[in-house]
Amino acid sequence: EEFSNVRFFTLALHRPWAMSRRWWLLLALSLVAEALGDSTVYVIRHGEKTWTLGCLSPAGEMRARNIPKVFSGQPSEKHATFSVPKALFAHWYHDFIDCERCNQTLTPMSKALDMPIDLSHGGEHPGRGPGGGNAGAAVGILRTLAATGGPVLVAWEHINIQFLTAFLGVAKSKIPN
């Protein structure tokens, strides 16, 4: 669907016909500000996990391994064409309980592109980071977007997606449940 400057896509990475609620990959294709032109931010939720605070499950790991195929810039019969990202951001939990699932989700993409993942930001519910939580992450993402021309691929914690996208200028009412 298209909403003025924001388009949303949902995507199941290995089974496009099965839109899993657990991994309901929220791809917020966010055309953030007019000043940034056509720059794109893809926001995805981390892959499935083993338990509430756990690491990626085997299904989550399989989806993570599939991300480089999805964000390849190549057309596919299974999904829309998504450009190769020029930068990667992952939510940072930074606690002794939560596994770094967002980082795990982007690690195959990071390796495929030989590109680092910016882990200096986390949300507040849970997560924290020296980069200023969701607000700081939005600033960092927008700066990176302006510097690289995008797109930027962001893997974020599901509770915090609504806060991050709000700081990116996307109204909560425009984010699918």
C-alpha positions in Angstrom: 0.0 0.0 0.0 1.2 3.5 -0.5 0.6 6.4 2.0 2.1 9.7 0.7 5.8 9.3 1.5 5.7 5.9 3.1 5.1 2.5 1.5 4.8 -0.7 3.6 5.5 -4.2 2.4 5.3 -7.5 4.3 7.5 -10.3 3.3 8.1 -13.9 4.5 11.6 -14.5 3.3 11.5 -18.2 2.5 7.7 -18.8 2.1 6.1 -15.6 0.7 2.7 -17.2 0.7 2.9 -17.8 4.5 2.9 -14.5 6.3 4.0 -15.6 9.8 2.8 -13.3 12.5 6.0 -14.2 14.5 8.2 -12.9 11.8 5.8 -10.6 10.2 8.7 -8.8 8.5 7.5 -5.3 8.7 9.3 -3.7 5.7 8.6 -0.1 6.3 9.9 1.4 3.0 10.2 4.8 4.4 10.8 7.8 2.2 11.6 9.8 5.2 12.0 13.5 4.3 11.7 15.5 1.1 15.2 16.7 1.7 16.5 13.2 1.4 14.7 12.7 -1.9 13.9 9.1 -2.8 16.1 7.6 -0.1 14.8 4.4 1.4 14.9 2.8 4.9 13.9 -0.8 5.1 12.8 -1.7 8.7 12.4 -5.4 9.4 11.7 -7.3 12.6 14.3 -9.8 13.8 13.8 -13.4 13.0 11.9 -16.0 15.1 13.4 -16.7 18.4 13.7 -19.8 20.6 11.8 -18.2 23.5 10.8 -14.7 24.7 14.4 -13.5 25.3 16.2 -16.1 23.3 18.4 -16.2 20.2 17.2 -17.0 16.7 15.4 -20.3 16.3 16.4 -22.6 13.4 13.5 -20.9 11.4 14.9 -17.5 12.3 18.4 -18.5 11.3 17.1 -19.7 7.9 15.3 -16.4 7.3 18.4 -14.5 8.3 20.4 -16.5 5.8 17.8 -15.6 3.1 18.1 -11.9 3.6 21.0 -11.4 1.2 18.9 -13.0 -1.5 15.9 -10.7 -0.8 17.9 -7.5 -0.6 19.9 -8.2 -3.7 18.4 -5.7 -6.1 17.3 -8.6 -8.3 13.6 -9.1 -9.3 12.0 -12.2 -8.0 8.7 -14.0 -8.5 8.5 -14.5 -4.7 8.7 -10.8 -3.6 9.2 -7.2 -4.7 12.6 -6.0 -5.8 14.5 -4.6 -2.8 17.8 -2.7 -3.4 21.1 -3.7 -1.9 21.5 -1.7 1.3 24.4 0.7 1.7 24.3 0.6 5.5 23.0 -1.8 8.2 21.6 -1.0 11.6 20.5 -3.5 14.3 18.8 -2.9 17.6 21.2 -3.4 20.6 19.6 -5.0 23.7 22.8 -4.7 25.8 21.7 -6.8 28.7 22.7 -10.1 30.1 19.4 -11.9 29.3 18.4 -11.0 25.7 20.2 -12.5 22.9 21.2 -10.0 20.2 18.6 -11.3 17.7 18.6 -8.2 15.5 22.3 -8.5 15.0 22.0 -12.2 14.3 19.3 -11.4 11.8 21.6 -9.0 9.8 24.8 -10.9 10.2 24.5 -13.0 7.0 23.8 -9.7 5.1 26.8 -8.1 6.8 29.0 -11.0 5.7 27.7 -11.0 2.2 28.3 -7.3 1.7 31.5 -7.2 3.9 29.7 -4.3 5.7 29.6 -3.6 9.4 26.4 -3.4 11.4 25.8 -0.3 13.4 25.0 -1.6 16.9 25.3 1.7 18.8 21.6 2.1 19.3 18.9 0.3 21.1 15.3 1.1 22.0 14.2 1.9 25.5 11.6 -1.0 25.8 13.9 -3.1 26.0 17.4 -2.1 25.0 19.7 0.8 25.3 22.9 2.0 23.7 25.4 4.8 23.7 23.7 6.2 20.6 20.6 7.4 22.3 17.9 4.8 22.0 15.2 5.0 19.3 15.6 8.7 18.9 19.3 8.5 18.5 19.0 5.6 16.1 16.6 7.6 13.9 19.1 10.5 13.8 21.9 8.0 13.0 19.8 6.3 10.3 18.9 9.6 8.7 22.5 10.9 8.8 23.6 7.6 7.1 20.8 7.9 4.6 21.9 11.4 3.7 25.5 10.4 3.4 25.1 7.2 1.4 21.9 8.0 -0.6 20.5 4.7 0.8 18.9 2.4 1.1 19.5 1.5 4.8 18.5 -1.8 6.2 17.4 -1.8 9.8 16.6 -4.9 11.9 14.8 -3.8 15.0 13.1 -5.3 18.1 9.3 -5.6 17.5 8.1 -3.5 20.5 10.5 -0.7 19.5 9.7 -0.6 15.7 6.7 1.7 16.4 9.0 4.1 18.4 11.8 4.0 15.8 9.5 4.6 12.9 7.8 7.5 14.7 11.2 9.2 15.2 11.7 8.6 11.5 8.5 10.5 10.8 6.1 7.6 10.2 2.7 8.0 11.9 1.9 5.0 14.1 -1.5 4.7 12.4 0.4 3.9 9.1 2.3 0.9 10.6 0.6 -2.4 10.0 -0.2 -4.5 13.1 
